[in-house]
Structures are given as structure tokens and as C-alpha cells.
Amino acid sequence: MPTSEISQILEQHHEPLLQDWMKLQLAALGRRLAPQDESNLQSNSREFLTLFRQGMLSGDSKDVNTSAWAPAREFLASPGT
């Protein structure tokens, strides 16, 4: 699937993807989070999906070491994410 198609899918289906991903993350934890923690998880997940889509839009989906992917790499490397 071409990068542009993946980016388009991520943009068009951002909310359902986020909701499904949240369900999977919460299920993997095996316990219920406090409302503020769940809100933080959702915020971080939303931000990562946005950064991931931006990296995909760069057209270089095979090399995440390019500068277009720097924001996503920095987000993942930051404490608390």
C-alpha cells in the first residue's frame, strides 16, 4: 500500500483508530486507569498518531531515521510517553 494511502487512511479514520487503539491498550493493562491517567493515555496516543501520520506524509516510510520522523522519534523517547 503506498504511503499516501496509509496517510489518507490515518487522516480519514483518526478517531475510530484512536478509540480502537485505546481499547486495546487499556485491555493490555489488565486494570482500570484513573480518569486523569486514561485522559493522559488518550492525549499521548492522539499525539503519536498525528506525528506518525506526519512522518508518513513525508513519503519516506522506509527510513524513520530521516528528519521528517524526528518529531515522532522525540515523542517516543520523551519521559512519560
C-alpha positions in Angstrom: 0.0 0.0 0.0 1.5 3.4 -1.0 2.5 5.8 1.8 -0.1 8.3 0.6 -2.9 5.8 1.0 -1.8 5.0 4.6 -1.6 8.7 5.4 -5.1 9.2 4.0 -6.5 6.3 6.0 -4.9 7.7 9.2 -6.4 11.1 8.5 -9.9 9.9 7.5 -10.2 7.3 10.3 -8.2 9.1 13.0 -10.9 8.9 15.7 -12.0 5.3 15.2 -8.4 4.2 15.1 -7.7 6.1 18.3 -10.7 4.6 20.0 -9.8 1.1 19.0 -6.2 1.6 20.0 -7.3 2.9 23.3 -9.4 -0.1 23.9 -6.5 -2.4 23.1 -4.1 -0.5 25.3 -6.5 -0.5 28.3 -7.2 -4.2 27.8 -3.5 -4.9 27.7 -3.0 -3.2 31.1 -5.5 -5.6 32.6 -6.8 -2.9 35.0 -8.8 0.2 35.0 -6.9 3.5 35.0 -7.8 6.6 37.0 -9.7 9.1 34.8 -6.8 11.5 34.6 -4.4 8.7 33.7 -6.8 7.5 31.0 -7.0 11.0 29.7 -3.2 11.3 29.5 -3.0 8.0 27.7 -5.6 9.2 25.2 -3.8 12.5 24.7 -0.4 10.8 24.2 -2.0 8.3 21.8 -3.7 11.0 19.8 -0.4 13.0 19.6 1.5 9.9 18.4 -1.0 9.1 15.7 -0.7 12.7 14.5 3.1 12.6 14.5 3.1 9.1 12.8 0.8 10.4 10.1 3.0 13.4 9.5 6.0 11.1 9.2 4.1 9.0 6.6 3.2 12.2 4.7 6.9 12.8 4.2 6.9 10.0 1.7 9.8 8.2 3.4 8.1 5.4 5.3 11.0 3.0 4.9 13.5 5.1 6.9 12.3 6.5 10.2 15.7 8.0 10.8 15.1 10.9 8.4 14.3 14.4 9.7 10.7 14.0 8.8 10.3 11.4 11.5 12.3 13.3 14.2 9.1 14.6 16.0 7.8 11.0 16.3 11.1 9.7 17.5 11.5 12.5 20.0 7.9 11.9 21.3 8.6 8.2 21.8 11.9 9.0 23.6 10.5 11.6 25.9 9.8 10.6 29.5 6.1 10.0 30.4 5.1 8.7 27.0 
